[in-house]
Amino acid sequence: MSNIKSITPLVPQELIECRIFLIREKKVMSDSDLAELYGVTTKVLLQAVRRNIIRFPEDFMYHLTNKEVMCLRSQFVTSNSGRGGRRYAPYVFTEQGIAMLSSILHSKKAVLVNIQIMRTFIKLKEMVMNHKDLQQKIEKIESKYDKQFRIVFDAIKSLLQIPEKPKGRIGFHP
């Protein structure tokens, strides 16, 4: 059997990363994005899920609310209905739900793409942990030194904070 690490990735990691959203304080991927990555239609993916619904409790997969769909509208391909021509709000899958998909989708491509998705989730977790570790180290060093270094520490902390992107106005700008 060939070593899975030596296989060239089917999908660039950056493509997977940009399809992971934070909804209800969980990292999730939409059913349509997953179906596209796996090389199946959304209908086929959801049929497989329905046939194995016991494997997908609410903390593994859930429907988005209309409000959540509207907030993410720019992330999905949209039509007049705001759902990309869909009648219903999309399902989203948590990391555990995506892992469960590998047990119901049996194609080689689906398995290999699933491995890449799991590695991407792991990489994102490591990045978050490294960021927190660095922030804790700075706070520990800061507590040891007096106020003369406070400006330096404040500057470093401001660099570590993720800036919020200002929301631009929508529509015509004269």
C-alpha positions in Angstrom: 0.0 0.0 0.0 1.3 3.4 -0.9 2.1 6.0 1.7 -0.8 8.5 1.9 1.6 11.4 2.8 3.4 10.9 -0.5 0.2 11.4 -2.5 -0.1 14.9 -4.2 -3.0 16.8 -2.6 -6.1 16.8 -4.8 -7.2 20.2 -3.5 -4.9 23.0 -2.4 -5.1 23.6 1.3 -5.9 27.3 0.8 -9.0 26.3 -1.1 -10.2 24.3 1.9 -9.3 27.0 4.4 -11.4 29.6 2.6 -14.4 27.4 2.7 -14.3 27.0 6.5 -16.6 29.4 8.3 -17.2 30.2 12.0 -20.9 29.8 12.7 -22.4 29.4 16.2 -18.8 29.5 17.5 -17.9 26.3 15.5 -15.8 25.9 12.4 -18.0 24.4 9.7 -18.2 23.7 6.0 -21.3 23.9 3.9 -22.9 20.9 2.2 -22.4 22.3 -1.3 -18.7 23.1 -0.7 -18.1 19.6 0.6 -19.9 18.0 -2.3 -17.8 20.0 -4.7 -14.6 19.0 -3.0 -15.6 15.4 -2.9 -16.7 15.4 -6.6 -20.3 14.7 -6.1 -23.5 16.7 -6.3 -25.0 18.2 -3.1 -28.1 16.0 -3.7 -25.9 12.8 -3.6 -24.1 14.0 -0.5 -27.3 14.7 1.4 -28.9 11.5 0.2 -26.0 9.6 1.7 -26.3 11.6 4.9 -30.1 10.9 5.1 -29.5 7.1 4.7 -27.1 7.3 7.6 -28.7 10.1 9.7 -28.0 8.3 13.0 -24.3 9.2 12.4 -25.0 12.9 12.2 -26.4 14.4 15.5 -27.1 18.1 15.7 -23.5 18.9 16.9 -22.1 17.3 13.8 -24.5 18.8 11.2 -27.3 21.4 11.2 -29.4 23.6 9.0 -28.4 27.3 8.8 -31.1 29.7 9.9 -32.3 32.3 7.3 -30.4 35.0 9.3 -27.2 32.9 9.1 -27.7 32.4 5.4 -28.1 36.1 4.8 -25.0 36.9 6.9 -23.0 34.5 4.7 -24.7 35.3 1.5 -21.6 36.7 -0.1 -19.8 33.5 0.7 -22.2 31.3 -1.2 -23.1 31.5 -4.9 -26.3 33.4 -4.7 -29.4 33.8 -6.8 -32.5 35.9 -6.3 -33.5 33.7 -3.4 -30.2 34.3 -1.7 -29.4 30.6 -1.5 -27.9 29.8 -4.8 -31.2 28.6 -6.3 -31.9 26.2 -3.3 -35.3 25.8 -1.8 -33.9 25.2 1.7 -31.1 26.6 3.8 -27.9 24.6 3.4 -26.6 22.2 6.0 -23.2 22.8 7.5 -20.9 20.2 9.0 -18.6 20.5 11.9 -15.2 18.9 12.0 -16.7 15.8 13.6 -19.5 15.7 10.9 -16.9 16.0 8.1 -15.0 13.1 9.7 -18.2 11.1 9.8 -18.7 11.8 6.1 -15.7 9.6 5.3 -17.5 6.6 6.7 -20.4 7.0 4.3 -18.7 8.2 1.1 -16.7 5.3 -0.3 -14.9 6.8 -3.3 -11.1 7.1 -3.2 -11.3 10.8 -4.0 -13.7 11.4 -1.1 -11.4 9.7 1.3 -8.3 11.5 0.1 -10.0 14.9 0.2 -11.4 14.1 3.7 -7.8 13.5 4.9 -6.8 16.9 3.5 -9.8 18.6 5.2 -8.8 17.0 8.5 -5.2 18.2 8.1 -6.5 21.7 7.4 -8.6 21.7 10.6 -5.5 20.5 12.6 -3.4 23.2 11.0 -5.9 25.9 11.9 -6.1 24.6 15.5 -2.3 24.7 15.8 -2.2 28.3 14.5 -4.7 29.4 17.1 -2.8 27.6 19.9 0.5 29.1 18.8 -1.1 32.6 18.8 -2.4 32.1 22.3 0.9 30.7 23.6 2.8 33.7 22.2 0.3 36.1 23.8 0.6 34.3 27.2 4.4 34.5 27.0 4.3 38.2 26.3 2.0 38.8 29.3 4.3 36.8 31.6 7.3 38.8 30.5 5.4 42.0 30.8 4.6 41.3 34.4 8.3 40.9 35.2 9.3 44.3 33.9 8.4 47.8 35.0 6.3 50.4 33.3 9.1 51.7 31.1 8.5 48.7 28.8 4.7 49.0 28.8 4.8 51.0 25.4 6.8 48.2 23.8 4.4 45.5 25.1 1.3 47.5 24.1 2.8 47.8 20.6 3.4 44.0 20.4 -0.1 43.2 21.7 -1.6 45.5 19.1 0.2 43.5 16.4 -1.1 40.3 17.7 -4.7 41.4 17.6 -6.6 40.6 14.5 -8.1 43.9 13.1 -11.7 44.0 12.3 -12.4 44.9 8.7 -14.6 47.9 8.4 -17.8 47.2 6.6 -18.1 49.1 3.4 -21.3 50.7 2.1 -23.3 48.7 -0.3 -24.6 50.3 -3.5 -23.8 53.2 -5.6 -21.3 55.7 -4.2 -21.5 59.2 -5.8 
